[in-house]
């Protein structure tokens, strides 16, 4: 196999062997300019104020335009520092947006987390571990909120490790080294975790592990497979075969979901996770699946073609080649 191909698929010497997790790349946000931390009134006052005003408590600056201060920001704090020439100056600490949204439940202690996991039952729970002053957390959190809105079957929660000693303990128990850190739970058990991922990767993880509202049929046993074959009529069946902990499988899955929605008129999409149970593992073996993801295309209960890899363009191309079978 060529080195470039390794990016898009995982070789399985034995089907039961799990693929390697994706490389985890920790990304840190850049320092923001002072102007991004102050509300309009405070920024104007700060620019116009003489040096003596800068030495005063920042609470006085807020009086210039208290009505325009955003409601979702923490209070600006000031601290006195000595410059190189020994002159006391006022340092402006960043205004940090409060990470609270009704779609993402904030966890304050271990009991709160256990309650969320218990109530979710077999639904996916995604917990973001972070700190209120992390730029990386600030940048990623809106993506989590957006997913919470678009994926109603998934429960989202937030743990801020600098909120209290109890949340700090939660961070320690989760062995969080870098924030934001995302942990995925099902039935109260951790099934996946990621650190330093992009918004696209987070979206792919959520869809892959828990969005049951998509039109991709999950196959768990022979009865599910028989039902799929019997009910698909003359439509093309696209069977996605992968593993739970397969980076390339997760990478291509958002494309699978989009195609399932757009091509519902002539194709049915389904997936099998080979490491879910013994039957799934045997199904991959019977179909001689040695690399994942492998897509098998079926028509009238017969295999028409297969594609191995996670290239979105190649997958779409293969499906379009077979589209004539269903017209």
PAZAPA-4460 file (N, C-alpha, C; in steps of 0.05 Angstrom, whole numbers, plus 32768, in hexadecimal, padded with zeros to 4 digits):
% residues 327
    n_x    n_y    n_z   ca_x   ca_y   ca_z    c_x    c_y    c_z   seq   type   mol
   8011   7FE8   8000   8000   8000   8000   8012   8019   8000     1      X     A
   800B   802D   7FF0   801B   8045   7FEF   8017   8055   8009     2      X     A
   802B   8065   8010   802A   8074   8029   8013   8087   8029     3      X     A
   800D   8094   8012   7FF7   80A7   8012   7FDC   809A   8018     4      X     A
   7FDA   8081   8010   7FC0   8073   8014   7FBB   806E   8032     5      X     A
   7FCF   806E   8042   7FCC   8068   805E   7FBC   807E   806C     6      X     A
   7FBB   8096   8061   7FAC   80AB   806D   7F8E   80A6   806C     7      X     A
   7F85   8098   8057   7F69   8095   8052   7F5E   807A   805B     8      X     A
   7F6E   8067   8063   7F64   804E   806B   7F77   8040   807F     9      X     A
   7F6C   802D   808D   7F7C   801F   80A2   7F7D   8002   809B    10      X     A
   7F95   7FF6   8099   7F98   7FDA   8093   7F93   7FC9   80AB    11      X     A
   7F84   7FB3   80A7   7F7D   7FA2   80BE   7F8A   7F86   80B9    12      X     A
   7FA1   7F80   80C5   7FAC   7F65   80C3   7F99   7F51   80CE    13      X     A
   7F8A   7F58   80E3   7F75   7F48   80EE   7F5D   7F5A   80F2    14      X     A
   7F45   7F51   80EB   7F2E   7F63   80EC   7F29   7F6D   8108    15      X     A
   7F30   7F5D   811C   7F2A   7F65   8137   7F3C   7F7B   8142    16      X     A
   7F52   7F80   8133   7F65   7F94   813C   7F59   7FB0   8137    17      X     A
   7F5A   7FC1   814B   7F4F   7FDC   8148   7F63   7FEE   8139    18      X     A
   7F59   8000   812A   7F6A   8013   811C   7F75   8027   8130    19      X     A
   7F8B   8034   8128   7F98   8048   8139   7F87   8061   813A    20      X     A
   7F86   806E   8151   7F78   8087   8153   7F86   809C   8143    21      X     A
   7F77   80B1   813C   7F83   80C6   812D   7F97   80D5   813D    22      X     A
   7FAA   80E1   8130   7FBE   80F1   813E   7FB0   8108   814C    23      X     A
   7FB6   810C   8165   7FAA   8121   8175   7FBD   8139   8175    24      X     A
   7FB3   814E   816A   7FC3   8166   8167   7FB8   817C   8179    25      X     A
   7FC7   8184   818D   7FBD   8198   81A0   7FC1   81B4   8193    26      X     A
   7FAC   81C3   8192   7FAE   81DE   8186   7FA8   81F3   819B    27      X     A
   7FB9   8207   819C   7FB5   821C   81AF   7FAD   8236   81A0    28      X     A
   7F9A   8245   81AC   7F91   825D   819F   7FA6   8273   81A2    29      X     A
   7FA5   8286   818F   7FB7   829D   8190   7FAD   82B1   81A4    30      X     A
   7FC0   82C2   81AF   7FB8   82D7   81C1   7FA7   82EB   81B2    31      X     A
   7F92   82F3   81BF   7F80   8306   81B3   7F88   8323   81BA    32      X     A
   7F83   8336   81A8   7F89   8352   81AF   7F77   835C   81C5    33      X     A
   7F80   8371   81D3   7F71   837C   81E9   7F55   8385   81E0    34      X     A
   7F54   8390   81C7   7F3A   839A   81BE   7F25   8385   81BC    35      X     A
   7F2D   836B   81BA   7F18   8356   81B8   7F0D   834F   81D3    36      X     A
   7F19   8359   81E9   7F10   8352   8204   7EFD   8367   8210    37      X     A
   7EFC   837F   8205   7EED   8395   8211   7ED3   839B   8201    38      X     A
   7EBE   83A1   8210   7EA6   83AA   8202   7EAA   83C5   81F6    39      X     A
   7E98   83CE   81E5   7E9C   83E7   81D6   7EA1   83FF   81E8    40      X     A
   7E90   8402   81FC   7E93   8419   820E   7EAD   8419   821D    41      X     A
   7EB5   8402   8228   7ECE   8401   8237   7EE6   8405   8225    42      X     A
   7EE5   83FA   820C   7EFB   83FE   81FA   7EFF   841B   81F3    43      X     A
   7EE9   8429   81ED   7EEB   8446   81E7   7EF6   8455   81FE    44      X     A
   7EED   844F   8216   7EF6   845D   822E   7F14   8457   8233    45      X     A
   7F1C   843F   822E   7F38   8437   8233   7F4B   8446   8220    46      X     A
   7F42   8449   8207   7F53   8456   81F4   7F55   8474   81FA    47      X     A
   7F40   8480   8205   7F40   849D   820A   7F4A   84A5   8225    48      X     A
   7F4B   8492   8238   7F52   8499   8253   7F6F   84A0   8256    49      X     A
   7F76   84B3   8268   7F92   84BA   826D   7F9E   84A4   827E    50      X     A
   7FB9   84A5   8282   7FC8   8491   8291   7FBC   848D   82AD    51      X     A
   7FB4   84A3   82BA   7FA9   84A1   82D5   7F91   848F   82D5    52      X     A
   7F80   8491   82C1   7F68   8481   82C0   7F6E   8463   82BE    53      X     A
   7F85   845D   82AF   7F8C   8441   82AC   7F95   8435   82C7    54      X     A
   7F9E   8446   82D9   7FA7   843B   82F3   7F8F   8436   8306    55      X     A
   7F78   8441   82FF   7F60   843E   8310   7F55   8422   830C    56      X     A
   7F45   8419   831F   7F38   83FE   831C   7F26   83FE   8303    57      X     A
   7F26   83E7   82F6   7F16   83E5   82DD   7EF9   83E7   82E2    58      X     A
   7EF0   83E5   82FA   7ED3   83E8   8300   7ECA   8404   82F8    59      X     A
   7EDD   8418   82F9   7ED5   8433   82F1   7ED3   8435   82D3    60      X     A
   7EE3   8426   82C4   7EE0   8427   82A7   7EC5   841C   829E    61      X     A
   7EBB   8408   82AC   7EA2   83FC   82A4   7E8B   8410   82A7    62      X     A
   7E8F   8426   82B7   7E79   8439   82BB   7E74   844A   82A3    63      X     A
   7E88   844A   8290   7E84   845B   8278   7E6D   8450   8267    64      X     A
   7E69   8436   8267   7E54   842B   8256   7E4C   840F   8261    65      X     A
   7E41   840F   8279   7E3A   83F6   8286   7E24   83E7   8276    66      X     A
   7E12   83F7   8269   7DFB   83EB   825C   7E03   83DB   8243    67      X     A
   7E1B   83E0   8238   7E23   83D2   8220   7E34   83BA   8226    68      X     A
   7E3A   83B4   823F   7E4B   839D   8245   7E3C   8384   823E    69      X     A
   7E49   8372   822F   7E3B   8358   8228   7E34   8349   8242    70      X     A
   7E1E   833A   8241   7E16   832B   8258   7E25   8311   825C    71      X     A
   7E32   8308   8247   7E3F   82EE   8248   7E5D   82F0   824B    72      X     A
   7E66   8305   8259   7E83   8307   825E   7E88   8309   827C    73      X     A
   7EA0   8300   8284   7EA8   8303   82A0   7EB1   8320   82A5    74      X     A
   7EB1   8327   82BE   7EBA   8342   82C6   7ED8   8345   82BF    75      X     A
   7EDF   835D   82B4   7EFB   8363   82AF   7F09   8368   82C9    76      X     A
   7F20   835D   82CD   7F30   8361   82E5   7F49   8370   82DE    77      X     A
   7F53   837F   82F1   7F6C   838E   82EE   7F80   8386   8303    78      X     A
   7F99   8386   82FC   7FAE   8381   8310   7FC5   8394   830B    79      X     A
   7FD2   839D   8321   7FE8   83B0   831E   8002   83A1   8319    80      X     A
   8011   83AA   8306   802B   839E   82FF   8040   83B5   82FE    81      X     A
   8059   83AE   8301   806F   83C1   82FE   807C   83BF   82E3    82      X     A
   807F   83D5   82D5   808C   83D5   82BC   80AA   83D5   82C0    83      X     A
   80B9   83D5   82AA   80D6   83D4   82AC   80E2   83EC   82BC    84      X     A
   80D5   8403   82BA   80E0   841A   82C8   80D4   841E   82E4    85      X     A
   80C6   8409   82ED   80BB   840A   8308   80A1   8419   830C    86      X     A
   8095   8422   82F6   807C   8431   82F7   8065   841D   82F8    87      X     A
   8053   8421   830B   803C   840E   830E   8029   8413   82F7    88      X     A
   8021   83FD   82EA   800D   83FE   82D4   7FF7   83EB   82DA    89      X     A
   7FE1   83EF   82CC   7FCA   83DD   82CF   7FC9   83C9   82B8    90      X     A
   7FC8   83AF   82BF   7FC6   839B   82AA   7FA9   8392   82A7    91      X     A
   7FA0   8390   828F   7F85   8389   8289   7F83   836B   8284    92      X     A
   7F76   835C   8295   7F72   8340   8291   7F5C   833B   827D    93      X     A
   7F5E   8325   826D   7F4A   8321   8258   7F2E   831D   8263    94      X     A
   7F1B   8327   8253   7EFF   8321   8259   7EF8   8306   824C    95      X     A
   7EF0   82F3   825C   7EEC   82D8   8251   7ECE   82D3   824F    96      X     A
   7EC4   82CC   8237   7EA7   82C6   8234   7EA0   82AE   8245    97      X     A
   7E89   82AF   8252   7E7F   8299   8262   7E75   8283   8250    98      X     A
   7E7E   826B   8254   7E77   8255   8242   7E5E   8247   824B    99      X     A
   7E48   8254   8249   7E2F   8248   8251   7E1B   824A   823A   100      X     A
   7E0D   8235   8234   7DF8   8234   8220   7DE5   821F   8228   101      X     A
   7DCB   8224   8224   7DB6   8212   822D   7DB8   81F7   821F   102      X     A
   7DC5   81F6   8207   7DC7   81DC   81F9   7DDE   81CB   8203   103      X     A
   7DF0   81D8   8212   7E07   81C9   821D   7E06   81CC   823C   104      X     A
   7E01   81B6   8249   7DFE   81B7   8266   7E19   81B9   8274   105      X     A
   7E1B   81CC   8287   7E34   81D0   8296   7E34   81BD   82AE   106      X     A
   7E4A   81AF   82B1   7E4E   819C   82C7   7E5E   81A9   82DD   107      X     A
   7E54   81A7   82F5   7E62   81B4   830C   7E6F   81A1   831F   108      X     A
   7E67   8187   831D   7E73   8173   832F   7E6F   8157   8324   109      X     A
   7E7A   8144   8332   7E79   8128   8329   7E5C   811E   8328   110      X     A
   7E4C   8126   833C   7E30   811D   833C   7E21   8127   8324   111      X     A
   7E27   8140   831C   7E19   814B   8304   7E21   813C   82EB   112      X     A
   7E3A   8134   82E8   7E42   8125   82D1   7E35   8109   82D1   113      X     A
   7E34   80FC   82E8   7E28   80E2   82E9   7E0A   80E3   82E3   114      X     A
   7DFD   80F8   82EB   7DE0   80FB   82E5   7DDC   80FE   82C6   115      X     A
   7DED   810D   82B9   7DEA   8111   829C   7DEE   80F6   828E   116      X     A
   7E03   80E7   8296   7E08   80CD   8289   7DF2   80BA   828E   117      X     A
   7DE6   80BA   82A6   7DD0   80A7   82AC   7DB7   80AE   829C   118      X     A
   7DB1   80C7   829A   7D98   80CF   828C   7D9B   80CB   826E   119      X     A
   7DB3   80CC   8263   7DB7   80C9   8247   7DB3   80AC   823E   120      X     A
   7DB7   8099   8250   7DB4   807C   824A   7DC7   8074   8233   121      X     A
   7DBB   806A   821D   7DCC   8061   8207   7DD1   8077   81F2   122      X     A
   7DC9   8090   81F8   7DD0   80A6   81E6   7DEC   80AF   81EB   123      X     A
   7DF8   80BB   81D6   7E13   80C5   81D9   7E14   80DE   81EA   124      X     A
   7E28   80E0   81FC   7E2D   80F7   820B   7E49   8101   8205   125      X     A
   7E4B   811B   81FD   7E65   8127   81F7   7E6B   813C   820C   126      X     A
   7E81   8138   821B   7E89   814A   8230   7EA2   8159   8227   127      X     A
   7EA0   8173   8227   7EB8   8184   8222   7EC5   818C   823C   128      X     A
   7EDE   8186   823F   7EED   818E   8256   7EFF   81A6   824E   129      X     A
   7EFD   81BC   825D   7F0D   81D3   8256   7F10   81E5   826E   130      X     A
   7F1A   81FD   8268   7F1D   8212   827D   7F11   822C   8271   131      X     A
   7F08   823D   8282   7EFA   8256   8279   7F0D   8269   826B   132      X     A
   7F27   8267   8270   7F3A   827A   8265   7F4B   826F   824E   133      X     A
   7F43   8258   8243   7F51   824C   822D   7F46   8257   8212   134      X     A
   7F58   8263   8202   7F50   826D   81E8   7F46   8256   81D7   135      X     A
   7F53   823E   81D8   7F4B   8228   81C8   7F2F   821E   81CF   136      X     A
   7F28   821F   81E9   7F0D   8217   81F1   7EF9   822C   81E6   137      X     A
   7F00   8245   81E8   7EEE   825A   81DF   7EE8   8257   81C1   138      X     A
   7EFC   824F   81B2   7EF9   824C   8195   7EE9   8233   818D   139      X     A
   7EEC   821D   819D   7EDE   8204   8196   7EC2   8203   81A1   140      X     A
   7EBC   8211   81B7   7EA2   820D   81C4   7E8B   8214   81B3   141      X     A
   7E8C   8229   81A2   7E75   822E   8190   7E6E   8217   817E   142      X     A
   7E83   8207   8176   7E7E   81F0   8165   7E6F   81DB   8175   143      X     A
   7E75   81D8   818F   7E66   81C5   81A0   7E49   81CE   81A3   144      X     A
   7E45   81E7   81A6   7E29   81F1   81A8   7E1A   81EC   818F   145      X     A
   7E27   81F1   8178   7E1A   81EC   815E   7E12   81CF   815B   146      X     A
   7E24   81BD   8163   7E1E   81A0   8161   7E07   8199   8174   147      X     A
   7E06   81A6   818B   7DF0   81A0   819E   7DD5   81A8   8193   148      X     A
   7DD5   81BC   8182   7DBC   81C5   8175   7DB4   81B2   815E   149      X     A
   7DC8   81A9   814F   7DC2   8199   8137   7DC0   817B   813D   150      X     A
   7DC9   8172   8154   7DC9   8155   815B   7DB9   8151   8174   151      X     A
   7D9E   8152   8173   7D8D   8150   818B   7D90   8136   819A   152      X     A
   7D99   8120   818D   7D9B   8107   819A   7DB5   8104   81AB   153      X     A
   7DC6   8118   81AA   7DDF   8117   81B8   7DDE   812B   81CF   154      X     A
   7DE8   8123   81E6   7DE9   8135   81FD   7E05   8141   81FF   155      X     A
   7E06   815C   8203   7E20   816A   8205   7E23   8177   8220   156      X     A
   7E3B   8176   822B   7E40   8181   8246   7E5C   818F   8246   157      X     A
   7E5F   81A0   8259   7E78   81B0   825C   7E82   81AF   8278   158      X     A
   7E9C   81A9   827C   7EA9   81AA   8296   7EBF   81BF   8294   159      X     A
   7EBE   81D4   82A5   7ED2   81E8   82A6   7EE4   81E2   82BF   160      X     A
   7EFC   81D9   82B9   7F0D   81D0   82CF   7F15   81E6   82E2   161      X     A
   7F14   81FF   82DB   7F1C   8215   82ED   7F04   8221   82FB   162      X     A
   7EED   8214   82FA   7ED5   821E   8307   7ED6   8219   8325   163      X     A
   7EDF   8201   832D   7EDF   81FA   8349   7EF2   81E3   834E   164      X     A
   7EF6   81DB   8367   7F06   81C4   836D   7EF9   81AA   8363   165      X     A
   7EDE   81AA   8362   7ED0   8192   8359   7ED3   818E   833B   166      X     A
   7ED2   81A4   832C   7ED6   81A0   830F   7EF4   819B   8308   167      X     A
   7F06   81A5   8319   7F22   819F   8315   7F27   8181   831A   168      X     A
   7F18   8176   832D   7F1A   8159   8332   7F10   8149   831B   169      X     A
   7EFA   8152   830E   7EF0   8145   82F6   7F04   8145   82E0   170      X     A
   7F12   815B   82DD   7F27   815D   82C8   7F3D   8148   82CE   171      X     A
   7F45   8146   82E7   7F5A   8133   82EF   7F51   8116   82EA   172      X     A
   7F38   8110   82F1   7F2E   80F5   82ED   7F2C   80EE   82CF   173      X     A
   7F27   8101   82BE   7F26   80FD   82A1   7F42   80FE   8295   174      X     A
   7F56   8103   82A5   7F72   8104   829C   7F76   8118   8285   175      X     A
   7F6A   8130   8289   7F6B   8145   8275   7F86   8153   8277   176      X     A
   7F96   8153   8261   7FB0   8160   8260   7FAF   8179   8250   177      X     A
   7F9E   817A   823B   7F9C   8191   8229   7F7E   8196   8225   178      X     A
   7F77   81B0   8224   7F5B   81B8   821F   7F59   81C6   8204   179      X     A
   7F42   81C4   81F6   7F2B   81B4   81FE   7F2F   8196   81FA   180      X     A
   7F24   8186   820D   7F26   8169   820C   7F09   815E   820B   181      X     A
   7F03   814D   81F7   7EE8   8143   81F4   7EE7   8125   81FA   182      X     A
   7ED4   811E   820B   7ED0   8102   8212   7EB4   80FA   820A   183      X     A
   7EB2   80E2   81FD   7E98   80D8   81F3   7E90   80C0   8205   184      X     A
   7E77   80C1   820E   7E6C   80AC   8220   7E53   80A0   8214   185      X     A
   7E4F   8086   8218   7E36   8078   8212   7E31   8064   8228   186      X     A
   7E18   8064   8232   7E11   8052   8248   7E23   8056   825F   187      X     A
   7E2C   806F   8264   7E3D   8075   827B   7E59   806D   8278   188      X     A
   7E61   8063   8260   7E7C   8059   825C   7E8B   806A   8247   189      X     A
   7EA3   8071   824C   7EB3   8081   8239   7EB9   8070   8221   190      X     A
   7EB3   8079   8209   7EB7   806A   81F0   7ECC   8077   81DE   191      X     A
   7ED1   8091   81E3   7EE3   809F   81D1   7EEC   80B9   81DE   192      X     A
   7F03   80C3   81D7   7F0C   80DE   81E0   7F1F   80EA   81CC   193      X     A
   7F1F   8105   81CB   7F2F   8113   81B8   7F3A   812D   81C6   194      X     A
   7F51   8136   81BE   7F5D   814E   81C8   7F68   815E   81B0   195      X     A
   7F63   8178   81B0   7F6E   818A   819C   7F64   8185   8180   196      X     A
   7F4B   817E   817D   7F40   8178   8162   7F33   8191   8156   197      X     A
   7F2F   8190   813C   7F22   81A6   812E   7F04   81A3   8130   198      X     A
   7EF6   81B7   8126   7ED8   81B7   8127   7ECE   81A0   8115   199      X     A
   7EDA   819C   80FD   7ED2   8187   80EB   7ED5   816C   80F8   200      X     A
   7EEC   8168   8106   7EF1   814E   8112   7EDD   8149   8129   201      X     A
   7ED6   815E   8138   7EC3   815B   814D   7EA8   8154   8142   202      X     A
   7EA0   8161   812C   7E86   815A   811F   7E86   813D   8115   203      X     A
   7E9C   8135   8109   7E9E   8119   8100   7E9B   8105   8117   204      X     A
   7EA8   810B   812D   7EA7   80F9   8145   7E8A   80F7   814F   205      X     A
   7E7D   810E   8151   7E61   810E   815C   7E4F   80FE   8149   206      X     A
   7E51   8103   812F   7E40   80F4   811C   7E46   80D6   811D   207      X     A
   7E60   80CF   811F   7E68   80B3   811D   7E5F   80A3   8136   208      X     A
   7E61   80B0   814D   7E5C   80A1   8166   7E40   80A4   8171   209      X     A
   7E30   80B8   8167   7E17   80BB   8175   7DFF   80C7   8168   210      X     A
   7E01   80D2   814F   7DEA   80DF   8144   7DD7   80CB   8137   211      X     A
   7DC4   80C2   8146   7DB1   80AE   813C   7D9B   80BA   812A   212      X     A
   7D9C   80D5   8127   7D87   80E1   8117   7D8E   80E1   80F9   213      X     A
   7DA6   80D8   80F2   7DAE   80D6   80D6   7DA0   80BF   80C8   214      X     A
   7DA2   80BF   80AD   7D95   80AA   809D   7DA6   8092   8098   215      X     A
   7DBC   8090   80A6   7DCE   8079   80A4   7DC5   8063   80B7   216      X     A
   7DBF   804B   80AC   7DB4   8035   80BC   7DCB   8026   80C9   217      X     A
   7DC9   8023   80E3   7DDD   8013   80F2   7DD6   7FF6   80F1   218      X     A
   7DE9   7FE5   80E9   7DE5   7FC8   80E8   7DF4   7FBB   80FF   219      X     A
   7DE5   7FAD   8110   7DF1   7FA0   8128   7DF1   7F82   8127   220      X     A
   7DDF   7F76   8116   7DDC   7F59   8115   7DD0   7F50   80FB   221      X     A
   7DCC   7F36   80F8   7DC2   7F2B   80DE   7DA6   7F35   80D9   222      X     A
   7D95   7F38   80ED   7D7A   7F42   80E9   7D7A   7F5E   80DE   223      X     A
   7D8C   7F6F   80E7   7D8D   7F8A   80DC   7D96   7F89   80BF   224      X     A
   7DA9   7F78   80B8   7DB2   7F77   809D   7D9C   7F6C   808A   225      X     A
   7D8E   7F57   8093   7D78   7F4C   8083   7D62   7F61   807E   226      X     A
   7D5C   7F70   8093   7D48   7F85   8090   7D51   7F9A   807C   227      X     A
   7D6A   7FA2   807D   7D75   7FB5   806A   7D72   7FAB   804E   228      X     A
   7D7A   7F93   8049   7D79   7F87   802E   7D5D   7F84   8024   229      X     A
   7D4A   7F7D   8035   7D2E   7F79   802D   7D1F   7F93   8028   230      X     A
   7D26   7FA8   8037   7D17   7FC1   8035   7D23   7FD5   8022   231      X     A
   7D39   7FD0   8016   7D46   7FE4   8005   7D3B   7FE4   7FE9   232      X     A
   7D2C   7FD0   7FE1   7D20   7FCF   7FC7   7D36   7FCF   7FB1   233      X     A
   7D33   7FE1   7F9D   7D46   7FE2   7F88   7D5B   7FF8   7F8C   234      X     A
   7D5D   8002   7FA5   7D71   8017   7FAB   7D8D   800B   7FAE   235      X     A
   7DA1   801B   7FA9   7DBC   8013   7FAE   7DC1   8014   7FCC   236      X     A
   7DCF   8000   7FD7   7DD6   7FFF   7FF3   7DF4   8005   7FF6   237      X     A
   7DFA   8019   8005   7E16   8020   800B   7E1C   8018   8028   238      X     A
   7E2C   8003   802B   7E31   7FF8   8045   7E4D   8000   804E   239      X     A
   7E4E   8011   8062   7E67   801B   806D   7E71   8008   8083   240      X     A
   7E88   7FFC   807E   7E94   7FE9   8092   7EAC   7FF6   809E   241      X     A
   7EAC   7FF8   80B9   7EC2   8005   80C7   7EC5   7FFB   80E3   242      X     A
   7ED3   800A   80F3   7ED8   8003   810F   7ED1   801C   8120   243      X     A
   7ECC   8017   813A   7EC5   802C   814C   7EDB   8041   814F   244      X     A
   7EF4   8037   8151   7F0A   8049   8156   7F1C   804C   813E   245      X     A
   7F0F   8052   8128   7F1D   8055   810E   7F1D   8072   8105   246      X     A
   7F34   807F   8105   7F35   809B   80FD   7F2B   80A1   80E1   247      X     A
   7F34   8092   80CD   7F29   8096   80B2   7F0B   8091   80AF   248      X     A
   7F01   807E   80BF   7EE4   8079   80BF   7ED4   8092   80C9   249      X     A
   7EDF   809E   80DE   7ED2   80B6   80E9   7ED5   80CD   80D5   250      X     A
   7EEC   80CF   80C8   7EF1   80E5   80B6   7EDC   80E6   809F   251      X     A
   7ED6   80CF   8094   7EC4   80CF   807D   7EA6   80CE   8084   252      X     A
   7EA0   80C8   809E   7E84   80C4   80A5   7E72   80DC   80A0   253      X     A
   7E7A   80F5   80A6   7E69   810B   80A0   7E60   810C   8082   254      X     A
   7E72   8103   8070   7E6B   8101   8054   7E56   80EC   8050   255      X     A
   7E59   80D6   805D   7E45   80C0   805B   7E2A   80CA   8064   256      X     A
   7E29   80D9   807A   7E0F   80E3   8084   7E03   80F6   806F   257      X     A
   7E13   8108   8064   7E08   811B   8050   7DFE   810D   8037   258      X     A
   7E0D   80F9   802E   7E04   80EA   8017   7DEA   80DA   801C   259      X     A
   7DE8   80D0   8034   7DD0   80C1   803B   7DB7   80D3   803A   260      X     A
   7DBA   80EC   8041   7DA4   80FE   8040   7D9E   8108   8024   261      X     A
   7DB3   810D   8015   7DAE   8118   7FFA   7DA6   8102   7FE6   262      X     A
   7DAF   80E9   7FEA   7DA9   80D4   7FD7   7D94   80C0   7FE1   263      X     A
   7D83   80C9   7FF3   7D6F   80B7   7FFE   7D5C   80AC   7FE9   264      X     A
   7D5A   80B9   7FD2   7D48   80B0   7FBE   7D51   8097   7FAF   265      X     A
   7D6B   8093   7FAE   7D74   807B   7F9F   7D88   806A   7FAD   266      X     A
   7D91   8072   7FC6   7DA5   8062   7FD4   7D9E   8061   7FF2   267      X     A
   7DA6   804B   7FFE   7DA3   8047   801B   7DBF   8043   8027   268      X     A
   7DC5   8052   803C   7DDF   8051   8048   7DDD   8042   8063   269      X     A
   7DF0   8031   8068   7DF1   8022   8081   7E0E   801E   808A   270      X     A
   7E12   8017   80A3   7E2D   8013   80AD   7E2E   7FFC   80C1   271      X     A
   7E46   7FF0   80C1   7E4C   7FDA   80D4   7E67   7FE0   80E1   272      X     A
   7E67   7FE0   80FC   7E80   7FE3   810A   7E8B   7FC7   8112   273      X     A
   7EA1   7FC0   8105   7EAB   7FA4   8108   7EB3   7F9C   8124   274      X     A
   7EB8   7FAF   8136   7EC0   7FA8   8151   7EAA   7FAC   8165   275      X     A
   7E91   7FAE   815B   7E7A   7FB1   816D   7E73   7F97   817A   276      X     A
   7E72   7F81   816B   7E6C   7F67   8176   7E77   7F51   8164   277      X     A
   7E74   7F38   816C   7E7F   7F22   815D   7E73   7F1F   8141   278      X     A
   7E59   7F23   813F   7E4B   7F21   8125   7E56   7F36   8112   279      X     A
   7E5A   7F4F   811A   7E65   7F64   8109   7E81   7F5D   8100   280      X     A
   7E91   7F52   8112   7EAC   7F4A   810B   7EAC   7F34   80F6   281      X     A
   7E9A   7F21   80F9   7E98   7F0B   80E5   7E8E   7F15   80CA   282      X     A
   7E7D   7F29   80CA   7E73   7F35   80B1   7E8A   7F41   80A1   283      X     A
   7E9B   7F50   80AF   7EB3   7F5B   80A2   7EC5   7F45   8097   284      X     A
   7EC8   7F30   80A6   7ED9   7F1A   809D   7ECD   7F0C   8084   285      X     A
   7EB2   7F07   8084   7EA5   7EFA   806E   7EA7   7F0A   8054   286      X     A
   7EA8   7F25   8057   7EAA   7F36   8040   7EC7   7F3E   803A   287      X     A
   7EDA   7F31   8048   7EF6   7F34   8042   7EFF   7F52   8045   288      X     A
   7EF5   7F5E   805A   7EFC   7F7A   8060   7F16   7F7A   806F   289      X     A
   7F2C   7F84   8063   7F46   7F85   8070   7F4E   7FA2   8076   290      X     A
   7F41   7FB5   806B   7F46   7FD1   8070   7F2D   7FE0   8075   291      X     A
   7F2E   7FF3   8087   7F16   8003   808D   7F1D   8021   808A   292      X     A
   7F09   8031   8081   7EEE   8028   807A   7EED   801B   805E   293      X     A
   7EDB   8007   805C   7ED5   7FFA   8043   7EB7   7FFE   803D   294      X     A
   7EB1   8008   8025   7E95   800C   801D   7E8D   7FF7   8009   295      X     A
   7E79   7FE7   800F   7E6F   7FD2   7FFD   7E54   7FDC   7FF1   296      X     A
   7E52   7FDB   7FD7   7E3A   7FE4   7FC9   7E2A   7FCC   7FC0   297      X     A
   7E11   7FCB   7FC9   7DFF   7FB4   7FC3   7DE7   7FBD   7FB3   298      X     A
   7DDF   7FAB   7FA1   7DC6   7FAF   7F92   7DB9   7F94   7F8D   299      X     A
   7DA0   7F92   7F94   7D91   7F78   7F93   7DA0   7F62   7FA2   300      X     A
   7DAA   7F6A   7FBA   7DB7   7F58   7FCD   7DD2   7F4D   7FC2   301      X     A
   7DDC   7F5A   7FAD   7DF6   7F51   7FA2   7E0A   7F68   7FA2   302      X     A
   7E23   7F61   7FA7   7E37   7F75   7FA8   7E3E   7F7E   7F8C   303      X     A
   7E3E   7F99   7F88   7E44   7FA4   7F6E   7E60   7FAF   7F6C   304      X     A
   7E6A   7FBA   7F83   7E85   7FC5   7F83   7E8C   7FCB   7FA1   305      X     A
   7EA5   7FD4   7FA5   7EAD   7FDC   7FBF   7EC2   7FF2   7FBD   306      X     A
   7EC4   8003   7FD1   7ED8   8018   7FD2   7EE5   8017   7FED   307      X     A
   7F00   8018   7FEE   7F0F   8017   8007   7F1D   8032   800A   308      X     A
   7F18   8040   8020   7F25   805A   8025   7F12   806E   8031   309      X     A
   7F1C   8086   8037   7F0C   809B   8043   7F0C   80B5   8033   310      X     A
   7F13   80B3   801A   7F13   80CB   8009   7EF6   80D2   8002   311      X     A
   7EED   80E9   8009   7ED1   80F1   8004   7ECB   80F2   7FE7   312      X     A
   7EDD   80FE   7FD7   7ED9   8100   7FBB   7ED7   80E5   7FAD   313      X     A
   7EE9   80D2   7FB5   7EE9   80B7   7FA9   7ED0   80A8   7FB0   314      X     A
   7EC6   80AB   7FC9   7EAE   809D   7FD1   7E96   80A8   7FC1   315      X     A
   7E94   80C1   7FBE   7E7E   80CD   7FAE   7E80   80C4   7F91   316      X     A
   7E98   80C3   7F86   7E9C   80BA   7F6B   7E93   809D   7F67   317      X     A
   7E99   808C   7F79   7E91   8070   7F77   7E72   806D   7F78   318      X     A
   7E66   807D   7F89   7E49   807C   7F8A   7E3C   8086   7F71   319      X     A
   7E47   809B   7F65   7E3C   80A6   7F4D   7E3F   8093   7F36   320      X     A
   7E55   8083   7F36   7E58   806F   7F21   7E42   805A   7F22   321      X     A
   7E39   8054   7F3A   7E25   803F   7F3D   7E08   804B   7F3D   322      X     A
   7E06   8065   7F3B   7DEB   8071   7F3C   7DD9   8067   7F26   323      X     A
   7DE4   8060   7F0F   7DD4   8056   7EF9   7DC7   803C   7EFE   324      X     A
   7DD1   802D   7F12   7DC4   8013   7F19   7DA8   8017   7F25   325      X     A
   7DA4   802F   7F2F   7D8B   8034   7F3E   7D78   8047   7F2E   326      X     A
   7D7E   804B   7F15   7D6D   805E   7F06   7D5F   804F   7EEF   327      X     A
***
